[in-house]
Amino acid sequence: MKIAFAGKGGVGKTTLCAWLGDYLARNGHDVILVDADTALSLGQASGLDAGDLPDPLSAREDLIRERIGSGFLSLNPDVSDLPDELSVNLPVAKAGNGRTGTKRLLTMGSITGAGDGCACAANALLKSVLAHLMLRERSVVLVDLEAGVEHLGRGTVEGVDGLVVVSEPSRRSLETAARVGALAAELGLSRQVLAVNRGIGEPRLPDLQGLPSAVVHVPALASLTARQLDQASVLGLEDGPGIDAVCARLMLALS
């Protein structure tokens, strides 16, 4: 399963990506979390200390020159070794019964989203790695995309099985979610779920063309609010059972 997370900035898509990755790993899946957002906060949200964060692939000029070149660019480089070589392990809490899976983080940096038009060396390498993960990686892959809609193109959604469009229960946020959903549908990605984050109950949503019809409501969590001034990690909260229930609903909606 390959799942991407998209939405307006600040709506909680990185948090939901971290939660789902942890949930799946604790339930026996091997998971690769891909941070493709320039904010680069998925690692810390997933429990990694700031000092242990890897350099983003987009900043690895040595690898970019080695695989892509600096004159005539190779737009189809061999990147099969890079996910293992560049990813770092993330902590996983032991599950009660059965096999506990693994979590790894691959930090990409921003991926330009204008389809396949960008031929810059860094972007060519990023898209090649992402395509390899989507088409050949057997682990579950979760991709935290850049905020907004500009990044969304065939280079970022090709091979994705499902899209989680994250929004707050506000008009501006939902309008962005509708644009994301509509563009993804145009690109052939029909398996989508709208995650309405930080709501009270299940508010009635406006009728906006492009909003995914499948909806999962994620309540505002007091334990997360209390945590965020002191810690970057969103894992290990008192509301853990409720978070697991949200993750189970997301997976059911995408199935």
C-alpha positions as CSV (number, residue, x, y, z in Angstrom):
1,M,0.0,0.0,0.0
2,K,1.3,3.4,-1.0
3,I,-0.5,6.4,0.6
4,A,0.2,10.1,0.2
5,F,-0.9,12.9,2.6
6,A,-1.8,16.4,1.2
7,G,-3.6,19.5,2.3
8,K,-3.3,23.1,3.3
9,G,-0.3,24.0,5.6
10,G,-0.9,23.6,9.3
11,V,-3.9,21.3,9.1
12,G,-2.1,18.3,10.7
13,K,-1.2,16.1,7.7
14,T,2.3,15.4,9.1
15,T,0.7,14.4,12.5
16,L,-1.7,12.0,10.7
17,C,1.1,10.6,8.6
18,A,3.1,9.9,11.8
19,W,0.2,8.4,13.6
20,L,-0.7,6.0,10.7
21,G,2.9,5.0,10.2
22,D,3.2,4.1,13.9
23,Y,-0.1,2.3,13.9
24,L,0.8,0.1,10.9
25,A,4.2,-0.7,12.3
26,R,2.8,-1.7,15.7
27,N,0.4,-4.0,13.8
28,G,3.2,-5.9,12.0
29,H,3.8,-3.9,8.8
30,D,7.2,-2.6,7.6
31,V,6.7,1.1,6.9
32,I,8.8,3.7,5.0
33,L,7.8,7.2,5.9
34,V,8.8,9.7,3.2
35,D,9.2,13.4,4.2
36,A,8.7,15.3,1.0
37,D,7.7,18.6,2.7
38,T,10.2,21.4,3.0
39,A,9.1,21.8,6.7
40,L,11.0,18.5,7.3
41,S,9.1,17.8,10.5
42,L,7.9,14.2,10.0
43,G,11.0,12.7,11.7
44,Q,10.6,14.6,14.9
45,A,6.8,14.0,14.8
46,S,7.6,10.3,14.6
47,G,9.8,10.3,17.7
48,L,13.3,11.0,16.2
49,D,15.5,13.5,18.1
50,A,16.5,16.6,16.1
51,G,20.2,15.6,16.2
52,D,19.4,12.3,14.5
53,L,17.6,13.7,11.5
54,P,19.3,12.8,8.2
55,D,20.2,15.5,5.6
56,P,17.5,15.7,3.0
57,L,18.2,14.0,-0.2
58,S,17.7,17.3,-2.1
59,A,20.8,18.7,-0.3
60,R,23.1,15.7,-1.1
61,E,25.0,17.4,-3.9
62,D,27.5,14.5,-4.0
63,L,24.7,11.9,-4.7
64,I,23.0,14.3,-7.2
65,R,26.2,14.7,-9.2
66,E,27.0,11.0,-9.0
67,R,23.5,9.8,-10.2
68,I,22.3,12.6,-12.3
69,G,25.4,14.4,-13.5
70,S,26.1,18.1,-13.9
71,G,26.1,18.6,-17.7
72,F,23.8,16.3,-19.7
73,L,21.4,15.1,-17.1
74,S,20.5,11.4,-16.7
75,L,16.8,11.4,-16.0
76,N,16.6,7.7,-15.4
77,P,19.3,6.9,-12.8
78,D,19.7,3.7,-10.8
79,V,18.4,4.6,-7.4
80,S,17.5,1.1,-6.1
81,D,20.1,1.3,-3.3
82,L,19.2,4.7,-2.0
83,P,16.1,4.0,0.1
84,D,18.0,1.6,2.2
85,E,21.2,3.6,2.2
86,L,19.7,6.9,3.2
87,S,16.8,6.0,5.5
88,V,17.1,5.9,9.3
89,N,15.2,3.7,11.7
90,L,12.4,5.2,13.8
91,P,11.4,3.9,17.2
92,V,8.4,1.5,17.3
93,A,6.5,0.7,20.5
94,K,6.2,-3.0,21.2
95,A,2.8,-4.4,20.3
96,G,1.0,-6.6,22.7
97,N,0.8,-9.7,20.5
98,G,2.2,-10.8,17.3
99,R,5.0,-9.4,15.2
100,T,6.0,-5.7,15.5
101,G,7.0,-4.2,12.2
102,T,9.6,-1.6,11.4
103,K,9.6,2.1,10.6
104,R,12.2,3.9,8.5
105,L,12.4,7.6,7.5
106,L,13.6,8.9,4.2
107,T,13.9,12.7,4.1
108,M,13.5,14.0,0.5
109,G,13.0,17.7,0.6
110,S,10.7,19.5,-1.7
111,I,9.6,17.9,-5.0
112,T,8.6,20.3,-7.7
113,G,5.1,19.3,-8.9
114,A,4.7,20.6,-12.4
115,G,4.3,17.1,-13.8
116,D,7.4,15.8,-15.4
117,G,8.6,19.2,-16.7
118,C,11.3,20.0,-14.2
119,A,14.7,18.7,-15.3
120,C,16.8,20.1,-12.6
121,A,19.3,17.6,-11.2
122,A,18.0,17.5,-7.6
123,N,14.4,17.2,-8.6
124,A,15.1,14.5,-11.2
125,L,16.8,12.4,-8.4
126,L,14.0,13.0,-6.0
127,K,11.3,11.9,-8.5
128,S,13.4,8.9,-9.4
129,V,13.6,7.8,-5.8
130,L,9.9,8.4,-5.2
131,A,9.0,6.5,-8.3
132,H,11.2,3.6,-7.2
133,L,9.4,3.5,-3.8
134,M,6.0,3.6,-5.4
135,L,6.5,1.0,-8.1
136,R,9.0,-1.4,-6.6
137,E,9.1,-1.1,-2.8
138,R,7.2,-3.9,-1.0
139,S,6.9,-2.1,2.3
140,V,4.0,0.2,3.1
141,V,5.1,3.7,1.9
142,L,3.5,6.9,3.4
143,V,4.5,10.2,1.8
144,D,4.0,13.5,3.5
145,L,3.7,15.9,0.6
146,E,4.4,19.6,0.4
147,A,1.5,21.8,1.7
148,G,-0.9,23.2,-0.9
149,V,-1.7,22.1,-4.4
150,E,1.2,23.4,-6.5
151,H,3.3,20.3,-5.9
152,L,0.7,17.8,-6.9
153,G,1.6,16.3,-10.3
154,R,2.2,13.0,-12.0
155,G,5.7,12.9,-10.6
156,T,4.3,12.8,-7.0
157,V,1.1,10.7,-7.3
158,E,2.1,8.1,-9.9
159,G,1.9,4.7,-8.3
160,V,0.1,6.0,-5.2
161,D,-2.7,3.7,-4.1
162,G,-4.6,6.2,-2.0
163,L,-4.6,9.9,-1.0
164,V,-5.5,11.3,2.5
165,V,-6.6,14.9,2.0
166,V,-6.3,16.6,5.4
167,S,-8.4,19.7,6.3
168,E,-9.5,21.6,9.3
169,P,-13.3,22.3,9.6
170,S,-12.9,25.8,8.0
171,R,-14.0,27.1,4.7
172,R,-10.5,28.1,3.5
173,S,-9.0,24.8,4.5
174,L,-11.8,22.8,2.9
175,E,-11.5,24.8,-0.4
176,T,-7.9,23.9,-0.5
177,A,-8.8,20.3,0.1
178,A,-11.3,20.4,-2.7
179,R,-8.7,21.7,-5.1
180,V,-6.3,18.9,-4.0
181,G,-9.0,16.3,-4.4
182,A,-10.1,17.6,-7.8
183,L,-6.5,17.8,-9.2
184,A,-5.7,14.3,-7.9
185,A,-8.8,12.9,-9.5
186,E,-7.8,14.5,-12.8
187,L,-4.5,12.7,-12.5
188,G,-6.3,9.4,-12.1
189,L,-6.1,9.0,-8.3
190,S,-9.7,8.2,-7.4
191,R,-9.1,6.4,-4.0
192,Q,-9.3,9.4,-1.7
193,V,-10.4,10.1,1.9
194,L,-11.0,13.4,3.5
195,A,-9.6,13.6,7.1
196,V,-11.4,16.5,8.9
197,N,-9.0,17.3,11.7
198,R,-9.5,19.1,15.0
199,G,-13.3,19.1,14.7
200,I,-15.9,19.1,17.4
201,G,-18.3,16.2,16.7
202,E,-18.9,15.6,13.0
203,P,-19.7,19.1,11.5
204,R,-21.7,19.4,8.3
205,L,-19.4,20.0,5.4
206,P,-20.1,22.4,2.5
207,D,-20.8,21.1,-0.9
208,L,-17.5,21.7,-2.7
209,Q,-16.7,20.0,-5.9
210,G,-13.6,17.9,-5.5
211,L,-14.0,17.1,-1.8
212,P,-13.5,13.3,-1.3
213,S,-16.8,11.6,-0.6
214,A,-15.2,9.3,2.1
215,V,-14.8,11.3,5.3
216,V,-13.0,10.4,8.6
217,H,-13.4,12.9,11.4
218,V,-10.4,13.4,13.8
219,P,-11.3,15.1,17.0
220,A,-9.3,17.8,18.7
221,L,-7.1,16.1,21.3
222,A,-6.3,17.8,24.6
223,S,-3.2,15.6,25.1
224,L,-1.7,16.7,21.8
225,T,-2.4,20.4,22.5
226,A,-0.7,20.0,25.9
227,R,2.3,18.2,24.4
228,Q,3.2,20.4,21.5
229,L,4.9,23.3,23.4
230,D,7.3,20.9,25.0
231,Q,7.9,18.1,22.5
232,A,7.9,17.6,18.8
233,S,6.8,14.0,18.9
234,V,3.1,13.3,18.4
235,L,3.3,9.6,19.5
236,G,2.7,8.0,22.9
237,L,-0.3,10.3,23.8
238,E,-2.9,9.5,26.4
239,D,-5.5,9.4,23.6
240,G,-3.7,6.5,21.9
241,P,-6.7,4.2,21.6
242,G,-8.7,7.0,20.0
243,I,-5.8,7.7,17.6
244,D,-5.6,4.0,16.7
245,A,-9.4,4.0,16.0
246,V,-8.9,7.0,13.6
247,C,-6.1,5.1,11.8
248,A,-8.2,2.0,11.4
249,R,-11.0,4.1,9.9
250,L,-8.5,5.7,7.5
251,M,-7.3,2.3,6.3
252,L,-10.9,1.0,5.9
253,A,-11.9,4.1,3.9
254,L,-8.9,3.6,1.6
255,S,-9.4,-0.2,1.1
